Amino acid sequence: MSLQFYILSITYLIFSSLLLLVDSYRRGLSFMLKAKSKLKDDEKKRNELFLGGILIALGKLFFPIAPGPIIIGDLLPAAAVLTESFSVRMFYKSSEAEGTASPIVQNKKKSKRLGFIFLSIAVIHFLFPRFVML
């Protein structure tokens, strides 16, 4: 079971990181534009991605890659998935009153920085799955 959550967490981190980076690298990440527009327009999709991130984070905490102890073993990737699920939800939440994107979406530097941080966590977690920071 831990291997499934390992793969899901890496996939979720990469997908969400690309969603955060799509505004800065529109040409290179053009394949992500459709996913971005669906998240901006459809609250159900945002909720599904958000709840999926929470479930993956909980799964990472309770089913870490061996030899990691429960909770502490995969704390950094679980915290990254949880933080990224909240970040993506905030970045792509539309303001119903104004009909425009929230002010956070307009801050490309912040989303770019967060995208690279989460992408680096995904790469490190992929390269060193058994690395436990104690």
Secondary structure, DSSP 8 states (H G I E B T S, - for coil): -HHHHHHHHHHHHHHHHHHHHTTTSTTTTGGGHHHHHHHHH-HHHHHHHHHHHHHHHHHHHHS--TT--TTTTTHHHHHHHHHHHHHHHHHT-B-TTTSSB-TTTT-HHHHHHHHHHHHHHHHHHHH-TT----
